Amino acid sequence: MRVIFAGTPVFAERALQALVTAGFDIPVVLTQPDRPAGRGMKLTPSPVKQCALAHGLPVWQPTTLRDAEVQHALRELQADVMVVAAYGLILPQGVLDIPRYGCLNIHASLLPRWRGAAPIHRAIEAGDAETGITIMQMEAGLDTGPMLSVHRCAILPEDTTGSLHDRLAEMGAQAIVADLPRWVAGQLAAVPQPAEGVNYASKIDKTEAELLWQRPASELARRIRAFHPAPGCWTRHQGEVLKVWAATEAGALNLPAGQLHRDEAGHLMVACGEGSLRLLEVQRAGGKRQPAAQWVQGLADGVTLGL
């Protein structure tokens, strides 16, 4: 089976690696152009490109798939199917129509619960009890196509986007390897998505990462986990940015929102609009991550965050 693969980040790299290991014929890998990264802003290939080159696979990095020459080149490959995972480019109808058995997407949510760019972040932020992988047939709409299979995964109380991402990446890789032969053999039906329960998982904006202490502690605790490892939630202490990497919800404090308090056990608490947060790990501007109990040494009780 000839499979064109299109993807960019680590989530997609896991799927490509699984397809290679399973022995699928991959005539080309599509991925985003190299981007500046790191302190030196050196042009860096995507994880998918690095994986493809390690296996000797041809790599194409078009800036658009609307180009007639790109579509002609894809047509010449005579692929049976295209597998897409977090690619980052829109597939126009002209590309969707090229593979004999269409284009399949590995989507990290239980569709239609979270369509869009950030389904893992938004599932944790919303307090969902579970999420998963949907293998879907692509169409012109954003994540609107019919579903081939659904694979469920519990969201653990301690899950961050980073930890959940890694489990879903492995789940997606295993699912696509299992589903491809069944799809081509006509053993899987494409089932339309339910019309109800549709939500859009919009891309994360850095402005969302500021902790507004007037909000309920439960909401802030979920957001801290949802925005870990990126962009990372933050507040201000004496005018400087203080990142908050880990915290747990705690009981109410009879204090103004944002005020710090050390309890009898020495835990660092922050009063919220409802309840409080126990800070576990923080990072000062220009510093390293450290336990909150270490950071608070020398601070007087009654300090207010967010100022």
Summary of the structure (lengths in Angstrom):
residues: 307
radius of gyration: 22.5
end to end distance: 59.3
largest distance: 70.9
contacts: 974
relative contact order: 0.11
helix: 27%
strand: 29%
